Amino acid sequence: MFRQQSGFTLVELVIVIVILGLLAATALPRFINITQDARVASVNGVAGGLRSAISLAKAQVMVSNSAGCSGALTLNACMDGVNVVVTTSGYPSGGGASSGIVNAMQGLSGFTIGGSGNVTTFQPTNGGGSSCQASYDASTAVVSVSSGGC
């Protein structure tokens, strides 16, 4: 009588291992850039938040006729109890960590805030450098993103 053998042969197992190795080798480069993709997404998210904060501050100035949190007619907007300094055009001021746009954003953990003049920059604290940032120019109320070096 012949006994029927069950299981896999050595050749079948080697072929499966080779196929798994090829799949892993082609998928690995895609997962290496996950940190860079996360930084780019983070900078783009802050840029979207900046655009929303700019619009909300401008709307608040138009509705309140430039009355700040104290109710006095000044170049301030009161956003959620926080005084936001605005320019004569009604957009948040810029220029660094104590600018109006930073107050309008109300909380930016994970980002280094810098800038000078009318420009405020937001860079991820976990790397990327100056070529990985979102910038706000208060003189034109424009947000720009540079994510080439993230």
C-alpha positions in Angstrom: 0.0 0.0 0.0 1.1 3.5 -0.8 1.0 6.1 1.9 -0.2 9.5 0.7 2.2 12.3 1.8 0.9 15.6 3.0 2.6 19.0 3.4 4.8 21.2 1.2 7.9 20.3 -0.6 11.2 22.1 0.0 11.0 23.6 -3.5 7.5 25.1 -2.8 8.7 26.6 0.5 11.8 28.2 -1.2 9.6 29.7 -3.9 7.2 31.2 -1.4 10.2 32.7 0.6 11.6 34.2 -2.6 8.3 35.7 -3.6 7.9 37.3 -0.1 11.4 38.7 -0.3 10.7 40.3 -3.7 7.5 41.8 -2.3 9.3 43.2 0.7 12.1 44.6 -1.4 9.6 46.5 -3.6 7.5 47.8 -0.7 10.3 48.9 1.6 11.3 52.2 -0.3 7.7 53.4 0.0 7.7 53.1 3.8 11.1 54.8 4.2 9.7 58.3 3.3 6.9 58.2 5.9 8.6 60.8 8.1 9.0 63.2 5.2 5.4 62.7 4.1 4.3 63.4 7.7 6.2 66.7 7.8 4.8 67.8 4.4 1.3 67.0 5.6 1.9 68.8 8.9 3.1 72.0 7.1 0.2 71.8 4.7 -2.2 71.4 7.7 -0.8 74.5 9.3 -1.1 76.4 6.0 -4.8 75.5 5.9 -5.2 76.7 9.5 -3.4 79.9 8.7 -5.8 80.6 5.8 -8.8 79.9 8.0 -7.5 82.1 10.8 -6.8 85.0 8.4 -10.4 84.7 7.1 -11.9 84.5 10.5 -9.9 87.5 11.8 -10.9 89.6 8.7 -14.5 88.7 9.2 -14.4 89.6 12.9 -12.9 93.0 12.1 -15.6 93.6 9.5 -18.4 92.5 11.8 -17.2 94.3 14.9 -16.0 97.5 13.1 -12.4 97.0 14.4 -13.5 96.8 18.1 -11.1 94.7 20.1 -11.9 92.6 23.2 -12.2 95.8 25.3 -14.8 97.2 22.9 -12.7 100.2 22.0 -12.2 101.1 18.4 -8.7 99.9 17.7 -6.8 97.8 15.2 -7.6 94.6 17.0 -10.0 91.7 16.6 -11.4 89.7 19.5 -11.3 86.1 18.6 -12.5 83.7 21.3 -11.4 86.1 24.0 -7.9 86.6 22.6 -6.9 90.0 21.2 -5.5 89.7 17.7 -3.6 92.7 16.4 -4.6 93.4 12.7 -3.2 95.6 10.0 -5.0 98.5 8.5 -6.5 96.2 5.9 -8.0 94.1 8.7 -5.8 91.0 8.3 -3.7 89.7 11.3 -0.3 91.2 11.7 2.8 89.2 11.2 6.5 89.2 12.1 7.2 86.6 14.7 6.1 84.7 17.8 4.1 87.6 19.3 2.3 88.6 16.1 -1.4 88.7 15.5 -1.5 85.6 13.3 0.0 83.5 16.1 -2.8 84.8 18.5 -5.4 84.0 15.8 -4.1 80.4 15.5 -4.3 79.9 19.3 -2.0 77.0 19.9 0.7 75.6 17.6 2.5 72.9 19.5 5.1 71.1 17.4 6.1 74.2 15.4 8.8 76.7 15.8 7.6 80.2 15.1 9.9 82.9 13.6 10.1 85.6 11.1 10.7 89.3 10.8 9.0 92.4 9.3 5.6 91.4 8.1 6.5 87.7 7.6 5.8 84.9 10.1 7.2 81.4 9.5 6.0 78.1 11.0 8.5 75.2 10.9 8.1 71.7 12.3 10.2 71.3 15.5 11.2 67.8 14.6 13.3 68.8 11.6 13.0 70.0 8.0 14.9 73.3 8.3 14.1 76.5 6.5 12.9 74.8 3.3 10.1 73.0 5.2 7.8 75.7 6.4 4.6 77.7 6.0 4.9 81.4 5.8 2.4 84.2 6.3 3.0 87.7 4.8 0.8 90.2 6.6 1.3 92.9 4.0 -0.4 90.7 1.3 -2.3 88.3 3.6 -0.8 85.4 1.6 0.2 82.0 3.0 2.9 80.2 1.1 4.3 76.7 1.7 7.7 75.4 0.9 8.0 71.7 1.6 10.8 70.7 -0.7 13.3 70.0 2.1 11.1 68.3 4.5 
